């Protein structure tokens, strides 16, 4: 098995996938092992709905149509603004992505096409929608973050690419309709899974990280 540091350093958000399904046993194995993720009092709050095949096709088609016709309706509101230094990181990420794709800053139509790609999960053959019980809040969300990192690293170790996407939680009613998500579950975000298209321009994008001292303070 690949060591954890190598997997962590090689994992990245993939935004173009090959039209090839991941075997069900591989997908199931990833999610099965991720069940070992830690959670507050071991409540295991993540609820996951994985769509493949025709169900996935109908779901992303409906998501794309919604994105073209109306604004997002997320159950967890998006950040209204990003103060510094966070906004600098956000802008640098967007700049790196659009430059990799050859999309100019003033090319509004190309930028819109690139944005709409979010709602078809970048053509990933498998889409997972993740939610939590409506009665939970911040602590359960932290648990879901631990679970998500576990899934993405386990997938990377299996050669399966991923991209976590807030955009796939933008129209929760569509997710409920196509994936059978009950009203008791509050939709958070989505996860695209599949095999990376190594020739896609978007996948040439690389982002940077701040030195540890920008985020971590050691005392004593």
N, C-alpha and C positions, 0 to 999 in steps of 0.2 A: 504493500500500500504506500502511496506517496506520502511523504511526511507533511505535517500540518503547516509548517512555515511555507513550504513550496506551494501548497494548495492555496493558502491565504494570499500569497504574493501574486499568484497567477490568475486568481479570480477577478473578473471584471464584468461590467454590464455589457451584454451582447445585444446588438440592435439589428441583426439580420441573421436569419436561420435558414438552414437547408430544408427542403421539403421531404424530410425523412423522419418517421416516427421513432421515438425512443421506445424500446421494448417495454411492455407493461411491467414485467418483472423488475426491470431496472428502476423505473419510476417508483414502483411500490417499495422497493428496497430502500431508496433514498428517503421517502417519507416515513418508512417504518423505523429506520435508524434515527431519524430526527426526533422521534418520540422521546428520545433520551434527553432532549433539551431541558434545562432547568426552568422551573417556574415557582412563583410564590406559593408556599404551602403545597406544592405539587398539584396545583389546580389544573394545569395543562389546558389553558383557555383557547388555544388556537382551533379554529374550525375552518376546514379547507375543502374546497370544491374544485375538482380537477376536470377540465373539459378537453376532450380529444375528438378527432373525427368530425362527423356531421354536426354534433352538438357544438363543438368549438367553432365550426364554420358559421353556424347560424348566430351564435353569440357575438362573434367579432363583427359580422355584417351589421347586426343591430346596433352595436356600439359605434361603428363608423358612421352609420346613418344619423345617430343621435348627435355625435360630435359635429357633424356638418350642419345640423339644424338648430342646435340650442346649446346654451352654456352648461358647464358641469353642474351636477347636483350631488356632490359627495356628502356622505353622512358624517365624515370627519372633515371639517373645514380645512381647506388649504391655507398655508401661511399668507397673510395679507402683505407682508413685507419682510425683508431680510436685512436686519441691521448689520453693520460691519463688525467683525471681519467676514461674517457668513455670506454676505452678498458678493464679496470679492471671489469667494470660492465658487458660488453659484454661477457667476458670470464667466469665470475662467473655464468651468466645465462646459457651458454652452458654446463658448468660443472654440474650444478644442474639438467639440463634436461637429459643429458646422464647418470648420476649416477642414476636418478630415473628409467631410462629404462634398467639399467644394461649393458650399452654399454661401453666397455673399451676404453681408449684413443687410444690404438694402434690397435684396431679392425677396420681397414679401411672399410671392406665390410659391417659390421653392421652400421657403421656411414653413409655410402653411402645409405643404405636402409632407414635409418631414415631420411636422407635428401630428398630422393625422395618422402617420404610421404607428403612433403609440396605440391607437385604438384597435388595430388588428394584431397587436402584440408582436409587431415586427415580423409577422408571418411565422411565429413559433408554432409548431404543431400541437403543443400542449399549453394550456392556460389554467392557472390555479387562481381562484379568488379566495381571499383570506378574510375572516371576520372574527368577531368576538361576541359573546352574550351582551345584550344591550344593558344589562345591569352592571357591567364592569366598565372601568375607565383606565386611568393611567397605569396602575400596577399590572393589569392584564396586558396592556400594550407593550410594556417592557418585556414581559414574558414572550410575547409574540416576536419581538425583536430578537431575542435569544434563539427562538425556534427558527426564524427566517435565516439567520446567519448559519445555523446548523445545516439547513436544507441546501443553501447555496454552496457551502464548502463540500458537503457530501456529493452534490451534483458535480462540482468541479473535479473531485477525485475520480468520478466515473466517466469523465469526458463529456459531461452534459453541461451546456451553457445555460445561463439564466439572466434575467433582467427583472428586478423588482420594479413595479410601476404603480404609482399613485393614480395615473390616468385610468387604469382598469377598474378603479373604484369610483369613477366619476358619475356613473349612471347605475346606482344599485338596483333600481327597479328592473333593469334589463338583466342583470345578473340573477336576480330572484326568478325571473320568468324562465330563463334558459337553463339555469343550473339547479333549480329547486331549493334555493336558499330560503329558509323560513324567516318570517318577520322578527322572530326573537333574536336573530343574529344580525349584528350591525356590520355592514361591509366596510373593510378597511382599505385594501389595496389588492393588486394582482401580481402574479409572477409568471413570466414567460419562460418556458423550458423547451429545449431542443438541442440540435447540433449546430454549432456555429458555421456560418458561411464565411470562410476565410478570405474570400475575394471581395466581399462587400466593403465599400468605402467607409461606412459608418463604424465598422469593426476595426479600423485602423486608429480610432480615437484612443488616446491614453490620457489619464488624469494624474495629477500629482497629489502628494500628501504633505502636510505641514510637518516640521520636526516635532518630536514628542513633547518638547517643552512648551509648545504652543497650546497643548491640550491637557497636559498632566503636570501637576505640581507635587514635588516631593518635599516632605517635611521630616525633620528629625534625623 
